[in-house]
């Protein structure tokens, strides 16, 4: 019995060693604050700028980013929506994805759109988001804000203008973004 407990303990230690914290709760808050300031540097008036969070996990970072922006400028200046890309994905026939709600009650015609997502990896999610955006008008420009950029894993030529943190990963590794609202704590880890 003691051998089994030692074996389980050794496995737990190995798994624990494989998990690396990329951003703690405090670092996530500071990173979102920095991203808000960077966006305002490039979009001072926000007159023709709209923000769109990507469902499902990108809305956690987009909600917080919008809250941060509302502390810096008048909330009436901020136009914010949420986009579900489920049926625009190129793997929709291969994997079942639960559809989420799209909440965009405005046109993006000739607007500067800032897409917001948690992790930029292969670029497939953003490609699908670009296709989905066309249902709401033809934007003047689209920029991307990503909390984590897995920069050497692209399958499409997509890049973010606003990046919380860039990391180098292997294809076998996973980036887990945990949010207090859903997972009980804020933390980003690499497994």
LINWO-V581161 format. One line per field, one symbol per residue. ss: DSSP state (A for helix, B for strand, O for the rest). psi: psi as a letter, one per 20 degrees, with the letter a starting at -180 (. if undefined). burial: 1 if it has 9 or more other C-alpha atoms within 8 Angstrom, else 0. A space follows every 50 residues. Layout:
BEGIN
ss=???
psi=???
burial=???
END
This chain:
BEGIN
ss=OAAAAAAAAAAAAAAAAAOBBBBOAAAAAAAAAAAAAAAAAAOOOOOOBB BBBBOOOAAAAAAAAAAAAAAAOOAAAOBBBBBOOAAAOOOOOOOOOOOO OOBOOOOOOOOBBBBBBBBBOOOAAAAAAAAAAAAAOOOOBBBBBBBBBB OOOOOOOOOOOBBBBBBOOOOOOOBBBBOAAAAOOOBBBBO
psi=hhggghggghggggghhipppgprghhgghghgghghgghhimghjgkpq poqpqhhihghhghgggghiihrphiippprpppjgjiqijhhhqpppqr ppmokrqjpkqopoqprgpoehihghghhgghhiijroqhqpqpopgpom hkjqiqmpqqhopgppqprqhiqqopopqhhhiiqpqpqp.
burial=00000000000000000010101110010011101111110000010011 11111011111111110111000000110111111101100100000000 01010001111111111111111110111011110111110111111111 10110000010111010000000010111000001111111
END
